[in-house]
Amino acid sequence: MDPQTASAALLEIAARAPVVPVLVVERLADAAPLAQALVAGGLPVLEVTLRTPVALDAIRAMAEVPGGLVGAGTLLTPEDVRRAKAAGARFGVSPGATEALLAASEDEGLPLLPGAATASEVMRLLERGYRALKFFPAEQAGGAALLKALSAPLPLARFCPTGGIGQNNAAAYLSLPNVVCVGGSWVAPGAMVAAGDWAGITALARAAAAIERASAA
């Protein structure tokens, strides 16, 4: 899949909801009910980070949940890309971008949201054809103010900021015209997942889904 097609696919995915839950699944038994709770709250696009032994199986389980669209996060190597695609991930997310990772995603046909935190990194990805990018770590890299500053000189780039974003500051990012969605873990707190508080997670998801955004394209 060429980068232009990948970015177009990711922008379509991002348009489905203003917030993409970033999920660290510790127990496989939690995967399906967690996905169901988030989808019920209006957040159908889910990112499962490859940080736990059950992550790939969690992707498989969540992929079966009606209405959900599951991707794999924390992709670092070509092997990560291949394993994520085989598990049923519909898209991938990486904290940065390397030549090997980009090439593997293109070869495997897995739409990738590559990470960038500086103007030079954004320019290199735009040059290759990537228009949909992850801004990470968002708060530590300069936050909404930096993204606003990048919008004029780099108008083609569209971002999904992740890192330090919660209910209190998500709206500031989503008010920017170059932000299509934000990623965050606040909609699925570990304590609520461990307790099986699916109704509480649905309520958090519903509140997140109601945040207005300036652009989804």
C-alpha atoms as one frame of an Amber mdcrd trajectory, in Angstrom:
protein
   0.000   0.000   0.000   1.466   3.336  -1.047   1.706   6.117   1.570  -0.951
   8.287  -0.073  -3.479   5.460   0.023  -2.501   4.615   3.605  -2.987   8.199
   4.740  -6.339   8.437   2.988  -7.462   5.270   4.779  -6.276   6.586   8.137
  -8.008   9.929   7.681 -11.235   8.063   6.965 -10.721   5.994  10.114  -9.937
   9.111  12.167 -13.155  10.742  11.024 -15.204   8.137  12.884 -14.629   9.595
  16.366 -12.689  12.437  17.980 -10.865  10.142  20.422  -8.979   6.891  19.806
  -8.615   4.905  23.042  -5.012   3.798  23.597  -5.323   0.451  25.343  -2.883
  -1.659  27.330  -4.652  -4.992  27.723  -3.252  -7.097  30.567  -5.866  -9.884
  30.599  -7.262 -11.454  27.456 -10.640 -11.920  29.135 -11.019  -8.139  29.282
 -10.489  -7.581  25.557 -13.971  -8.215  24.157 -16.011  -6.540  26.928 -13.656
  -3.547  26.886 -14.120  -3.141  23.150 -17.876  -3.532  23.509 -17.989  -0.856
  26.220 -16.001   1.636  24.162 -17.959   1.011  20.968 -21.216   1.408  22.915
 -19.960   4.786  24.114 -19.308   6.002  20.588 -15.588   5.263  20.230 -15.314
   2.555  17.556 -11.633   3.016  16.655  -9.393   1.214  19.152  -5.605   1.089
  19.447  -4.175  -1.892  21.304  -0.549  -1.308  22.210   1.882  -4.178  21.752
   3.147  -3.857  25.314   1.747  -6.998  26.923   1.999 -10.731  26.175  -1.713
 -10.902  25.295  -1.813  -7.866  22.999  -1.999  -9.774  19.716  -4.685 -12.124
  21.035  -6.549  -9.082  22.347  -6.523  -7.609  18.848  -7.963 -10.869  17.519
 -10.722 -10.819  20.135 -11.573  -7.143  19.646 -11.667  -7.568  15.874 -14.739
  -9.770  16.374 -16.692  -7.072  18.214 -19.399  -5.601  15.944 -18.868  -1.953
  15.105 -15.265  -1.870  16.233 -12.177  -1.119  14.167  -8.994  -2.280  15.862
  -5.416  -1.248  15.234  -2.056  -2.041  16.777   0.035   0.538  18.577   3.691
   0.752  19.574   4.854  -0.809  16.313   8.651  -0.630  16.384   9.922  -3.253
  13.930   8.936  -4.901  10.646   8.118  -8.049  12.627   5.673  -6.033  14.744
   3.948  -4.947  11.550   3.680  -8.496  10.242   2.367  -9.875  13.536  -0.169
  -7.073  13.900  -1.492  -7.586  10.382  -1.763 -11.340  10.932  -3.702 -10.745
  14.165  -6.323  -8.731  12.315  -5.194  -5.152  12.945  -6.753  -2.746  10.459
  -4.131  -0.056  10.999  -0.857   0.501  12.836   0.549   3.277  15.000   4.208
   3.942  15.788   5.872   6.433  18.146   8.314   7.408  15.400   9.275   6.358
  11.904  12.169   4.377  10.470  12.801   3.373   6.891  12.390  -0.307   7.767
   9.085   0.256   9.563   7.625   2.369   6.768   8.703  -0.151   4.126   7.230
  -3.080   6.065   3.883  -1.315   6.482   3.772  -0.508   2.781   4.711  -4.081
   1.830   2.161  -5.618   4.207  -0.622  -3.240   3.184  -1.148  -2.060   6.756
  -2.049   1.657   6.916   0.453   3.236   9.296   0.163   6.353  11.428   3.862
   7.196  11.847   5.034   9.344  14.715   6.626  12.774  14.326   7.517  15.459
  16.865   9.456  18.071  14.872   8.987  20.047  11.670  11.841  18.143  10.009
  10.276  14.773  10.850   6.930  15.953   9.492   8.583  17.225   6.307  10.357
  13.924   5.691   7.121  11.972   6.055   5.217  14.399   3.821   7.960  14.025
   1.222   7.433  10.258   1.246   3.673  10.694   0.854   2.387  10.400   4.418
  -0.193  13.008   5.310  -1.760  11.469   8.429   0.726  11.501  11.301   0.912
  10.799  15.012   2.206  13.732  17.086   4.049  12.120  19.985   4.721  12.725
  22.818   2.210  15.524  22.436   2.383  17.419  25.709   6.117  16.953  26.187
   6.899  17.962  22.584   5.108  21.317  22.761   1.427  20.496  22.969  -1.385
  22.213  21.115   0.683  25.389  20.769   3.306  23.609  18.657   0.695  21.957
  16.450  -0.942  25.330  15.887   2.421  26.772  14.886   3.021  23.914  12.424
  -0.323  24.357  10.679   0.673  27.381   8.584   4.006  26.186   7.139   2.912
  22.532   6.867  -0.763  22.731   5.846  -0.932  19.257   4.299  -0.135  17.413
   7.527  -2.962  16.089   9.674  -2.291  14.839  13.179  -3.508  12.487  15.866
  -1.728  13.768  18.993  -1.042  11.248  21.749   0.820  11.523  25.027  -0.389
  13.390  28.093  -3.843  14.028  26.663  -6.940  13.665  28.824 -10.459  14.947
  29.236  -9.132  18.293  30.504  -7.026  19.192  27.443  -8.386  17.100  24.567
 -10.675  19.907  23.395  -7.720  22.276  22.975  -6.145  19.873  20.490  -9.387
  19.058  18.711 -10.088  22.755  18.161  -7.105  22.931  15.767  -7.774  22.534
  12.041  -4.806  20.172  11.555  -5.932  17.742  14.280  -8.341  15.012  13.185
  -8.467  13.048  16.441  -6.542  12.513  19.657  -5.337   9.337  21.309  -5.627
   8.760  25.024  -5.894   6.176  27.750  -8.184   8.137  30.065 -11.305   6.546
  28.613 -10.234   3.102  29.858  -8.464   3.530  33.226  -6.630   0.438  34.380
  -8.515   0.299  37.669 -11.884   0.347  35.919 -10.792  -2.346  33.482  -9.495
  -4.515  36.328 -12.808  -4.071  38.152 -14.853  -4.863  35.061 -16.625  -1.515
  35.275 -17.779  -1.601  31.676 -20.706   0.770  32.294 -18.292   3.335  33.741
 -16.009   3.004  30.725 -18.973   3.434  28.383 -19.834   6.660  30.225 -16.268
   7.947  29.832 -16.331   7.020  26.159 -19.631   8.815  25.641 -18.219  11.999
  27.171 -15.108  11.751  24.979 -17.144  11.130  21.843 -19.064  14.351  22.497
 -15.967  16.569  22.325 -16.247  18.845  19.318 -13.467  19.108  16.773 -12.595
  21.607  14.093 -11.761  19.132  11.358 -11.992  15.450  10.519 -10.342  15.534
   7.109
